[in-house]
Amino acid sequence: MPSSGSAFHSMNKVTALITCEHASNQIPPRYRGIFSEAHTDLQTHLGWDPGALDLARIISGQLKVPLTTYDYSRLLIEVNRSLDHPQLFSRYSGGLSEEEKEQLKCTFYQPYREGVEAQISHLIDQGHQVVHLSVHSFTPVFFGQKREVEVGLLFDTTRTSEAGFCLKWQEELRRIRPQLVIRDNEPYAGADDGFTTYLRTRFLGAQYLGLELEVSQAYADQMQDGFGADISESFCQTLALWRSDLDMDQKYL
């Protein structure tokens, strides 16, 4: 059940929390043997989200807030999936024994997810409304089809706080980068299985906004050339607007 602590009217601060679940394609030495044939997959979107870590660092740096990253490949264990999801383990790690899989959960999956959840709980207990931004990237061509989106803002449409924030964010993005193709809940649905979806079951909508930023990997090499700064600026400006509305505008509840 969601935490029933602070209601919207008692949230006197808004704080951003930045995470990156697919920051790396690294494999711990202990498990490299089962990935001996995985070099190609590890270099692609199957193994990580190219460009996502650079962008997450830019955003956290501008906001001066900590960045929490998962520093191993999603092909080892997928921290952005539920424990019962069929894609929790890849075709490489899926052949491990049940004991070894439990070890992966205890060593990598649970510490990462429990650590982020604890950060959110602490901030809420301190009277903060938490805007959690999980930064990702996606392949621009999927099964031979070009995706008609360059930046996706993912959220749960039933959480009016998230929908309201992303409406403002899309306006800021269009102001700063008018030629950018921006879509809500593309190329994935924000309510699909994932870390933010789980966290919504733990915290009320007035306490926690779980947002995912998806950026085309066509921009992966441009994060340091102004593109990343523009995306970051749009989020920071939206956050500032959201903060200013917190005490006087409750229409997004």
Order of alpha helices (4+ residues) and beta strands (2+ residues): beta-alpha-alpha-beta-alpha-alpha-beta-beta-beta-beta-alpha-beta-alpha-beta-alpha
